[in-house]
Amino acid sequence: REAAVRAVRWRGKSVAFPGLAERAGTAPPSAAPTA
């Protein structure tokens, strides 16, 4: 579960870390609103 939360947090910085955002792509966009 922590991995999902971290992935969502990375999504917020996807602009600064597009590469990491793709790696965190494992979490669906529906998890974004959960943050």
mmCIF entry with sequence, helices, sheets and N, C-alpha, C, O atoms, coordinates in Angstrom:
data_MODEL
# 
_entry.id   MODEL 
# 
_entity.id                         1 
_entity.type                       polymer 
_entity.pdbx_number_of_molecules   1 
# 
_entity_poly.entity_id                      1 
_entity_poly.type                           'polypeptide(L)' 
_entity_poly.nstd_linkage                   no 
_entity_poly.nstd_monomer                   no 
_entity_poly.pdbx_seq_one_letter_code       REAAVRAVRWRGKSVAFPGLAERAGTAPPSAAPTA 
_entity_poly.pdbx_seq_one_letter_code_can   REAAVRAVRWRGKSVAFPGLAERAGTAPPSAAPTA 
_entity_poly.pdbx_strand_id                 A 
# 
loop_
_entity_poly_seq.entity_id 
_entity_poly_seq.num 
_entity_poly_seq.mon_id 
_entity_poly_seq.hetero 
1 1  ARG n 
1 2  GLU n 
1 3  ALA n 
1 4  ALA n 
1 5  VAL n 
1 6  ARG n 
1 7  ALA n 
1 8  VAL n 
1 9  ARG n 
1 10 TRP n 
1 11 ARG n 
1 12 GLY n 
1 13 LYS n 
1 14 SER n 
1 15 VAL n 
1 16 ALA n 
1 17 PHE n 
1 18 PRO n 
1 19 GLY n 
1 20 LEU n 
1 21 ALA n 
1 22 GLU n 
1 23 ARG n 
1 24 ALA n 
1 25 GLY n 
1 26 THR n 
1 27 ALA n 
1 28 PRO n 
1 29 PRO n 
1 30 SER n 
1 31 ALA n 
1 32 ALA n 
1 33 PRO n 
1 34 THR n 
1 35 ALA n 
# 
_struct_asym.id          A 
_struct_asym.entity_id   1 
# 
loop_
_struct_conf.conf_type_id 
_struct_conf.id 
_struct_conf.pdbx_PDB_helix_id 
_struct_conf.beg_label_comp_id 
_struct_conf.beg_label_asym_id 
_struct_conf.beg_label_seq_id 
_struct_conf.pdbx_beg_PDB_ins_code 
_struct_conf.end_label_comp_id 
_struct_conf.end_label_asym_id 
_struct_conf.end_label_seq_id 
_struct_conf.pdbx_end_PDB_ins_code 
_struct_conf.beg_auth_comp_id 
_struct_conf.beg_auth_asym_id 
_struct_conf.beg_auth_seq_id 
_struct_conf.end_auth_comp_id 
_struct_conf.end_auth_asym_id 
_struct_conf.end_auth_seq_id 
_struct_conf.pdbx_PDB_helix_class 
_struct_conf.details 
_struct_conf.pdbx_PDB_helix_length 
HELX_P HELX_P1 AA1 GLU A 2  ? GLY A 12 ? GLU A 2  GLY A 12 1 ? 11 
HELX_P HELX_P2 AA2 PRO A 18 ? ARG A 23 ? PRO A 18 ARG A 23 1 ? 6  
HELX_P HELX_P3 AA3 ALA A 24 ? THR A 26 ? ALA A 24 THR A 26 5 ? 3  
HELX_P HELX_P4 AA4 PRO A 29 ? THR A 34 ? PRO A 29 THR A 34 5 ? 6  
# 
_struct_conf_type.id          HELX_P 
_struct_conf_type.criteria    ? 
_struct_conf_type.reference   ? 
# 
loop_
_atom_site.group_PDB 
_atom_site.id 
_atom_site.type_symbol 
_atom_site.label_atom_id 
_atom_site.label_alt_id 
_atom_site.label_comp_id 
_atom_site.label_asym_id 
_atom_site.label_entity_id 
_atom_site.label_seq_id 
_atom_site.pdbx_PDB_ins_code 
_atom_site.Cartn_x 
_atom_site.Cartn_y 
_atom_site.Cartn_z 
_atom_site.occupancy 
_atom_site.B_iso_or_equiv 
_atom_site.pdbx_formal_charge 
_atom_site.auth_seq_id 
_atom_site.auth_comp_id 
_atom_site.auth_asym_id 
_atom_site.auth_atom_id 
_atom_site.pdbx_PDB_model_num 
ATOM 1   N N  . ARG A 1 1  ? 0.878  -1.206 0.000   1.00 0.00 ? 1  ARG A N  1 
ATOM 2   C CA . ARG A 1 1  ? 0.000  0.000  0.000   1.00 0.00 ? 1  ARG A CA 1 
ATOM 3   C C  . ARG A 1 1  ? 0.907  1.246  0.000   1.00 0.00 ? 1  ARG A C  1 
ATOM 4   O O  . ARG A 1 1  ? 0.590  2.225  -0.676  1.00 0.00 ? 1  ARG A O  1 
ATOM 5   N N  . GLU A 1 2  ? 1.990  1.229  0.719   1.00 0.00 ? 2  GLU A N  1 
ATOM 6   C CA . GLU A 1 2  ? 2.854  2.427  0.720   1.00 0.00 ? 2  GLU A CA 1 
ATOM 7   C C  . GLU A 1 2  ? 3.348  2.719  -0.704  1.00 0.00 ? 2  GLU A C  1 
ATOM 8   O O  . GLU A 1 2  ? 3.491  3.875  -1.100  1.00 0.00 ? 2  GLU A O  1 
ATOM 9   N N  . ALA A 1 3  ? 3.599  1.671  -1.444  1.00 0.00 ? 3  ALA A N  1 
ATOM 10  C CA . ALA A 1 3  ? 4.093  1.859  -2.828  1.00 0.00 ? 3  ALA A CA 1 
ATOM 11  C C  . ALA A 1 3  ? 3.065  2.660  -3.628  1.00 0.00 ? 3  ALA A C  1 
ATOM 12  O O  . ALA A 1 3  ? 3.427  3.555  -4.392  1.00 0.00 ? 3  ALA A O  1 
ATOM 13  N N  . ALA A 1 4  ? 1.803  2.340  -3.450  1.00 0.00 ? 4  ALA A N  1 
ATOM 14  C CA . ALA A 1 4  ? 0.748  3.053  -4.208  1.00 0.00 ? 4  ALA A CA 1 
ATOM 15  C C  . ALA A 1 4  ? 0.740  4.534  -3.802  1.00 0.00 ? 4  ALA A C  1 
ATOM 16  O O  . ALA A 1 4  ? 0.641  5.422  -4.648  1.00 0.00 ? 4  ALA A O  1 
ATOM 17  N N  . VAL A 1 5  ? 0.846  4.774  -2.513  1.00 0.00 ? 5  VAL A N  1 
ATOM 18  C CA . VAL A 1 5  ? 0.834  6.179  -2.051  1.00 0.00 ? 5  VAL A CA 1 
ATOM 19  C C  . VAL A 1 5  ? 2.041  6.917  -2.617  1.00 0.00 ? 5  VAL A C  1 
ATOM 20  O O  . VAL A 1 5  ? 1.938  8.076  -3.018  1.00 0.00 ? 5  VAL A O  1 
ATOM 21  N N  . ARG A 1 6  ? 3.174  6.245  -2.647  1.00 0.00 ? 6  ARG A N  1 
ATOM 22  C CA . ARG A 1 6  ? 4.403  6.900  -3.157  1.00 0.00 ? 6  ARG A CA 1 
ATOM 23  C C  . ARG A 1 6  ? 4.219  7.168  -4.654  1.00 0.00 ? 6  ARG A C  1 
ATOM 24  O O  . ARG A 1 6  ? 4.594  8.230  -5.151  1.00 0.00 ? 6  ARG A O  1 
ATOM 25  N N  . ALA A 1 7  ? 3.646  6.210  -5.356  1.00 0.00 ? 7  ALA A N  1 
ATOM 26  C CA . ALA A 1 7  ? 3.442  6.385  -6.810  1.00 0.00 ? 7  ALA A CA 1 
ATOM 27  C C  . ALA A 1 7  ? 2.559  7.616  -7.046  1.00 0.00 ? 7  ALA A C  1 
ATOM 28  O O  . ALA A 1 7  ? 2.825  8.423  -7.937  1.00 0.00 ? 7  ALA A O  1 
ATOM 29  N N  . VAL A 1 8  ? 1.528  7.739  -6.249  1.00 0.00 ? 8  VAL A N  1 
ATOM 30  C CA . VAL A 1 8  ? 0.624  8.897  -6.428  1.00 0.00 ? 8  VAL A CA 1 
ATOM 31  C C  . VAL A 1 8  ? 1.389  10.187 -6.140  1.00 0.00 ? 8  VAL A C  1 
ATOM 32  O O  . VAL A 1 8  ? 1.191  11.195 -6.819  1.00 0.00 ? 8  VAL A O  1 
ATOM 33  N N  . ARG A 1 9  ? 2.249  10.153 -5.148  1.00 0.00 ? 9  ARG A N  1 
ATOM 34  C CA . ARG A 1 9  ? 3.008  11.390 -4.789  1.00 0.00 ? 9  ARG A CA 1 
ATOM 35  C C  . ARG A 1 9  ? 3.932  11.720 -5.957  1.00 0.00 ? 9  ARG A C  1 
ATOM 36  O O  . ARG A 1 9  ? 4.097  12.886 -6.314  1.00 0.00 ? 9  ARG A O  1 
ATOM 37  N N  . TRP A 1 10 ? 4.531  10.699 -6.547  1.00 0.00 ? 10 TRP A N  1 
ATOM 38  C CA . TRP A 1 10 ? 5.444  10.957 -7.673  1.00 0.00 ? 10 TRP A CA 1 
ATOM 39  C C  . TRP A 1 10 ? 4.661  11.558 -8.828  1.00 0.00 ? 10 TRP A C  1 
ATOM 40  O O  . TRP A 1 10 ? 5.161  12.401 -9.574  1.00 0.00 ? 10 TRP A O  1 
ATOM 41  N N  . ARG A 1 11 ? 3.407  11.097 -8.959  1.00 0.00 ? 11 ARG A N  1 
ATOM 42  C CA . ARG A 1 11 ? 2.582  11.590 -10.114 1.00 0.00 ? 11 ARG A CA 1 
ATOM 43  C C  . ARG A 1 11 ? 2.503  13.116 -9.994  1.00 0.00 ? 11 ARG A C  1 
ATOM 44  O O  . ARG A 1 11 ? 2.515  13.803 -11.015 1.00 0.00 ? 11 ARG A O  1 
ATOM 45  N N  . GLY A 1 12 ? 2.424  13.654 -8.798  1.00 0.00 ? 12 GLY A N  1 
ATOM 46  C CA . GLY A 1 12 ? 2.319  15.110 -8.637  1.00 0.00 ? 12 GLY A CA 1 
ATOM 47  C C  . GLY A 1 12 ? 3.579  15.787 -9.179  1.00 0.00 ? 12 GLY A C  1 
ATOM 48  O O  . GLY A 1 12 ? 3.517  16.910 -9.680  1.00 0.00 ? 12 GLY A O  1 
ATOM 49  N N  . LYS A 1 13 ? 4.710  15.108 -9.080  1.00 0.00 ? 13 LYS A N  1 
ATOM 50  C CA . LYS A 1 13 ? 5.972  15.690 -9.596  1.00 0.00 ? 13 LYS A CA 1 
ATOM 51  C C  . LYS A 1 13 ? 6.284  15.117 -10.971 1.00 0.00 ? 13 LYS A C  1 
ATOM 52  O O  . LYS A 1 13 ? 7.410  15.241 -11.453 1.00 0.00 ? 13 LYS A O  1 
ATOM 53  N N  . SER A 1 14 ? 5.307  14.495 -11.600 1.00 0.00 ? 14 SER A N  1 
ATOM 54  C CA . SER A 1 14 ? 5.552  13.877 -12.918 1.00 0.00 ? 14 SER A CA 1 
ATOM 55  C C  . SER A 1 14 ? 6.181  14.910 -13.855 1.00 0.00 ? 14 SER A C  1 
ATOM 56  O O  . SER A 1 14 ? 6.944  14.546 -14.750 1.00 0.00 ? 14 SER A O  1 
ATOM 57  N N  . VAL A 1 15 ? 5.873  16.175 -13.663 1.00 0.00 ? 15 VAL A N  1 
ATOM 58  C CA . VAL A 1 15 ? 6.421  17.219 -14.551 1.00 0.00 ? 15 VAL A CA 1 
ATOM 59  C C  . VAL A 1 15 ? 7.935  17.305 -14.359 1.00 0.00 ? 15 VAL A C  1 
ATOM 60  O O  . VAL A 1 15 ? 8.679  17.515 -15.316 1.00 0.00 ? 15 VAL A O  1 
ATOM 61  N N  . ALA A 1 16 ? 8.382  17.139 -13.112 1.00 0.00 ? 16 ALA A N  1 
ATOM 62  C CA . ALA A 1 16 ? 9.817  17.236 -12.835 1.00 0.00 ? 16 ALA A CA 1 
ATOM 63  C C  . ALA A 1 16 ? 10.488 15.879 -13.057 1.00 0.00 ? 16 ALA A C  1 
ATOM 64  O O  . ALA A 1 16 ? 11.669 15.809 -13.398 1.00 0.00 ? 16 ALA A O  1 
ATOM 65  N N  . PHE A 1 17 ? 9.724  14.809 -12.860 1.00 0.00 ? 17 PHE A N  1 
ATOM 66  C CA . PHE A 1 17 ? 10.301 13.458 -13.030 1.00 0.00 ? 17 PHE A CA 1 
ATOM 67  C C  . PHE A 1 17 ? 9.422  12.611 -13.945 1.00 0.00 ? 17 PHE A C  1 
ATOM 68  O O  . PHE A 1 17 ? 8.810  11.645 -13.489 1.00 0.00 ? 17 PHE A O  1 
ATOM 69  N N  . PRO A 1 18 ? 9.351  12.958 -15.223 1.00 0.00 ? 18 PRO A N  1 
ATOM 70  C CA . PRO A 1 18 ? 8.507  12.192 -16.161 1.00 0.00 ? 18 PRO A CA 1 
ATOM 71  C C  . PRO A 1 18 ? 8.938  10.728 -16.197 1.00 0.00 ? 18 PRO A C  1 
ATOM 72  O O  . PRO A 1 18 ? 8.102  9.834  -16.324 1.00 0.00 ? 18 PRO A O  1 
ATOM 73  N N  . GLY A 1 19 ? 10.230 10.488 -16.088 1.00 0.00 ? 19 GLY A N  1 
ATOM 74  C CA . GLY A 1 19 ? 10.719 9.098  -16.116 1.00 0.00 ? 19 GLY A CA 1 
ATOM 75  C C  . GLY A 1 19 ? 10.181 8.335  -14.908 1.00 0.00 ? 19 GLY A C  1 
ATOM 76  O O  . GLY A 1 19 ? 9.697  7.211  -15.044 1.00 0.00 ? 19 GLY A O  1 
ATOM 77  N N  . LEU A 1 20 ? 10.266 8.942  -13.737 1.00 0.00 ? 20 LEU A N  1 
ATOM 78  C CA . LEU A 1 20 ? 9.777  8.255  -12.519 1.00 0.00 ? 20 LEU A CA 1 
ATOM 79  C C  . LEU A 1 20 ? 8.270  8.063  -12.619 1.00 0.00 ? 20 LEU A C  1 
ATOM 80  O O  . LEU A 1 20 ? 7.740  7.034  -12.200 1.00 0.00 ? 20 LEU A O  1 
ATOM 81  N N  . ALA A 1 21 ? 7.593  9.044  -13.169 1.00 0.00 ? 21 ALA A N  1 
ATOM 82  C CA . ALA A 1 21 ? 6.123  8.956  -13.275 1.00 0.00 ? 21 ALA A CA 1 
ATOM 83  C C  . ALA A 1 21 ? 5.770  7.701  -14.072 1.00 0.00 ? 21 ALA A C  1 
ATOM 84  O O  . ALA A 1 21 ? 4.839  6.975  -13.722 1.00 0.00 ? 21 ALA A O  1 
ATOM 85  N N  . GLU A 1 22 ? 6.518  7.455  -15.138 1.00 0.00 ? 22 GLU A N  1 
ATOM 86  C CA . GLU A 1 22 ? 6.214  6.252  -15.954 1.00 0.00 ? 22 GLU A CA 1 
ATOM 87  C C  . GLU A 1 22 ? 6.456  5.001  -15.114 1.00 0.00 ? 22 GLU A C  1 
ATOM 88  O O  . GLU A 1 22 ? 5.720  4.021  -15.234 1.00 0.00 ? 22 GLU A O  1 
ATOM 89  N N  . ARG A 1 23 ? 7.464  5.026  -14.280 1.00 0.00 ? 23 ARG A N  1 
ATOM 90  C CA . ARG A 1 23 ? 7.776  3.838  -13.445 1.00 0.00 ? 23 ARG A CA 1 
ATOM 91  C C  . ARG A 1 23 ? 6.630  3.669  -12.445 1.00 0.00 ? 23 ARG A C  1 
ATOM 92  O O  . ARG A 1 23 ? 6.229  2.541  -12.160 1.00 0.00 ? 23 ARG A O  1 
ATOM 93  N N  . ALA A 1 24 ? 6.109  4.746  -11.920 1.00 0.00 ? 24 ALA A N  1 
ATOM 94  C CA . ALA A 1 24 ? 5.002  4.656  -10.957 1.00 0.00 ? 24 ALA A CA 1 
ATOM 95  C C  . ALA A 1 24 ? 3.690  4.431  -11.704 1.00 0.00 ? 24 ALA A C  1 
ATOM 96  O O  . ALA A 1 24 ? 2.623  4.365  -11.093 1.00 0.00 ? 24 ALA A O  1 
ATOM 97  N N  . GLY A 1 25 ? 3.775  4.315  -13.024 1.00 0.00 ? 25 GLY A N  1 
ATOM 98  C CA . GLY A 1 25 ? 2.557  4.100  -13.821 1.00 0.00 ? 25 GLY A CA 1 
ATOM 99  C C  . GLY A 1 25 ? 1.798  2.867  -13.320 1.00 0.00 ? 25 GLY A C  1 
ATOM 100 O O  . GLY A 1 25 ? 0.634  2.675  -13.671 1.00 0.00 ? 25 GLY A O  1 
ATOM 101 N N  . THR A 1 26 ? 2.445  2.035  -12.508 1.00 0.00 ? 26 THR A N  1 
ATOM 102 C CA . THR A 1 26 ? 1.758  0.827  -11.998 1.00 0.00 ? 26 THR A CA 1 
ATOM 103 C C  . THR A 1 26 ? 0.459  1.242  -11.309 1.00 0.00 ? 26 THR A C  1 
ATOM 104 O O  . THR A 1 26 ? -0.502 0.473  -11.287 1.00 0.00 ? 26 THR A O  1 
ATOM 105 N N  . ALA A 1 27 ? 0.424  2.453  -10.745 1.00 0.00 ? 27 ALA A N  1 
ATOM 106 C CA . ALA A 1 27 ? -0.811 2.903  -10.063 1.00 0.00 ? 27 ALA A CA 1 
ATOM 107 C C  . ALA A 1 27 ? -1.715 3.606  -11.075 1.00 0.00 ? 27 ALA A C  1 
ATOM 108 O O  . ALA A 1 27 ? -1.270 4.530  -11.757 1.00 0.00 ? 27 ALA A O  1 
ATOM 109 N N  . PRO A 1 28 ? -2.947 3.194  -11.180 1.00 0.00 ? 28 PRO A N  1 
ATOM 110 C CA . PRO A 1 28 ? -3.883 3.794  -12.144 1.00 0.00 ? 28 PRO A CA 1 
ATOM 111 C C  . PRO A 1 28 ? -4.185 5.247  -11.782 1.00 0.00 ? 28 PRO A C  1 
ATOM 112 O O  . PRO A 1 28 ? -4.028 5.633  -10.623 1.00 0.00 ? 28 PRO A O  1 
ATOM 113 N N  . PRO A 1 29 ? -4.613 6.054  -12.743 1.00 0.00 ? 29 PRO A N  1 
ATOM 114 C CA . PRO A 1 29 ? -4.934 7.474  -12.488 1.00 0.00 ? 29 PRO A CA 1 
ATOM 115 C C  . PRO A 1 29 ? -6.040 7.607  -11.447 1.00 0.00 ? 29 PRO A C  1 
ATOM 116 O O  . PRO A 1 29 ? -6.136 8.635  -10.776 1.00 0.00 ? 29 PRO A O  1 
ATOM 117 N N  . SER A 1 30 ? -6.872 6.586  -11.305 1.00 0.00 ? 30 SER A N  1 
ATOM 118 C CA . SER A 1 30 ? -7.978 6.679  -10.325 1.00 0.00 ? 30 SER A CA 1 
ATOM 119 C C  . SER A 1 30 ? -7.384 6.834  -8.914  1.00 0.00 ? 30 SER A C  1 
ATOM 120 O O  . SER A 1 30 ? -8.076 7.300  -8.009  1.00 0.00 ? 30 SER A O  1 
ATOM 121 N N  . ALA A 1 31 ? -6.133 6.456  -8.718  1.00 0.00 ? 31 ALA A N  1 
ATOM 122 C CA . ALA A 1 31 ? -5.530 6.564  -7.385  1.00 0.00 ? 31 ALA A CA 1 
ATOM 123 C C  . ALA A 1 31 ? -5.066 8.008  -7.162  1.00 0.00 ? 31 ALA A C  1 
ATOM 124 O O  . ALA A 1 31 ? -4.841 8.415  -6.022  1.00 0.00 ? 31 ALA A O  1 
ATOM 125 N N  . ALA A 1 32 ? -4.924 8.768  -8.222  1.00 0.00 ? 32 ALA A N  1 
ATOM 126 C CA . ALA A 1 32 ? -4.469 10.165 -8.090  1.00 0.00 ? 32 ALA A CA 1 
ATOM 127 C C  . ALA A 1 32 ? -5.406 10.953 -7.171  1.00 0.00 ? 32 ALA A C  1 
ATOM 128 O O  . ALA A 1 32 ? -4.930 11.574 -6.221  1.00 0.00 ? 32 ALA A O  1 
ATOM 129 N N  . PRO A 1 33 ? -6.700 10.952 -7.416  1.00 0.00 ? 33 PRO A N  1 
ATOM 130 C CA . PRO A 1 33 ? -7.646 11.701 -6.562  1.00 0.00 ? 33 PRO A CA 1 
ATOM 131 C C  . PRO A 1 33 ? -7.569 11.242 -5.101  1.00 0.00 ? 33 PRO A C  1 
ATOM 132 O O  . PRO A 1 33 ? -7.929 11.997 -4.198  1.00 0.00 ? 33 PRO A O  1 
ATOM 133 N N  . THR A 1 34 ? -7.112 10.035 -4.868  1.00 0.00 ? 34 THR A N  1 
ATOM 134 C CA . THR A 1 34 ? -7.035 9.535  -3.480  1.00 0.00 ? 34 THR A CA 1 
ATOM 135 C C  . THR A 1 34 ? -6.025 10.372 -2.695  1.00 0.00 ? 34 THR A C  1 
ATOM 136 O O  . THR A 1 34 ? -6.169 10.543 -1.484  1.00 0.00 ? 34 THR A O  1 
ATOM 137 N N  . ALA A 1 35 ? -4.999 10.896 -3.381  1.00 0.00 ? 35 ALA A N  1 
ATOM 138 C CA . ALA A 1 35 ? -3.962 11.663 -2.677  1.00 0.00 ? 35 ALA A CA 1 
ATOM 139 C C  . ALA A 1 35 ? -4.599 12.893 -2.073  1.00 0.00 ? 35 ALA A C  1 
ATOM 140 O O  . ALA A 1 35 ? -3.914 13.691 -1.431  1.00 0.00 ? 35 ALA A O  1 
# 
